[in-house]
Every structure is written in structure tokens, then in C-alpha cells.
Amino acid sequence: KWQRPRVALISFGSYRLGVHKPHADMDLLALSPPNCSRVDFFSSLVKLLRSDTRVNNVHPISAAYTPVIKCTILGIEIDLLFARLSDASKLTAQPPASLLDSANARIEHRIDDADLVGISEEAGARSMNGVRVVQMLLEIIPNLDHFRTTLRAVKEWALVHGLYSNVLGFLGGINWAILVAKVCKQHPDALPSTLLRVFFHTYAHWRWPA
């Protein structure tokens, strides 16, 4: 085991759910011990990334509602968020593993409710939300293969119809995933074709807020 706390890189979004496309970006959270600051993240880390020849297009957006560093590493677009724990003991549990190592299953660090205790930064708490939502979805979905097939179909439908965009006021990837997860939870034994039909029937008759 590592004796010193280390930053844990935790994936979330479509990559973590297993519905990402070959050229999709990767959402990552840098969960850090308390001695790492947000100032370090948007200064020292940005400088380090820009000095690495494997990294391109480094764009820190520290003033965003959820602050992020956007960059491209080895041709893969990365959205990197930052949060730090008040208790670093959980960050000594295991050595880091490569996100790109397909030969071995990656054990992702789990964020519990207790990890939110002592966090004074709202931006840090918001940055953890993506990971926490994906963790919950993966735990409650009865059949992940059926969920992934259904979600891929729904996302393609939304893209074709111009309905896939948080920026434009429509639903984003995690929103569609939550809607599909609800249908999968209610029909645990249904095949993807049935889940897709139930999905459209359910939300076509949903009482959406005006």
C-alpha cells in the first residue's frame, strides 16, 4: 500500500457507464488530499501539462460553474475536474492504475457521503456529483448490458433529432442515462427492444413541468 496520500483519478460520464464512442472525450475527477489546493490545480498542474509533449490544447476554465481543465492527452480529449478530501486516509488504499490499461479491470475509487464532510468549496462538491451519480446508477441497474444497449440507442435518437445538448437547454448524457435507468429499474427482465419501446411510451406521456 502507498504510505502517502495520492491523487485519485476517477472516471465518470459515458466512459464510466461504458457507452462512450471511440472518439468521445473522457470525464475525469482528480480527487486530492487536503494539501493540494485549487490554486495548485489551475496553476502548477496547468504548467506541467503544457510542458508535456504528449498533451495538447490545454484550456483551464477556472471561472466556470464547475471549474475544469480541458486538454488532449495522447489524442484523447479530457475534461478534468478537481475536488479535495478533508481526510486523506482513503487516498492511501491502493496504487494508481492506468485508465487506458484494457488488460486489467480498473478499480475506481468510491466516493461516499462521508467524503463530503468538511468540504467547504461548493465547486468541489459540484465536481464530485458526476462521479456520485454514475456510482449510484451502476449499483441500481439490474442488467448493465441491456441498459447500455438501450442508452446508446436513445442517445443516437437524441443526437439525430438535435435534442442532445445541455448548452442549448436540452438534456445531456447523464440526464438521458438517468431516464433510461429508471425504465431499466422498473423492468429488470426486459430486453433492450422492449426497454426502448417502454422508454418512449413512458416519457411521451410524462407530465413534464411547464
Buried (B, 14 or more C-beta within 10 A) or exposed (E): EEEEBBBBBBBBBBBBBEBBEEEBBBBBBBBBBBEBBBEBBBEEBBEEBEEEEEBBEBEBEBEEEBBBBBBBBEEBBBBBBBBBBEEBEBBBBEEEEEBEEEEEEBEBBEBEEEBBEEBEBEBBBBBBBBBBBBBEBBEEBBBEEBBBBBBBBBBEBBEEEEEBEEEEEBBBBBEBBEBBBBBBEEBEEBEBEBBBEBBEEBBEEEEEEE
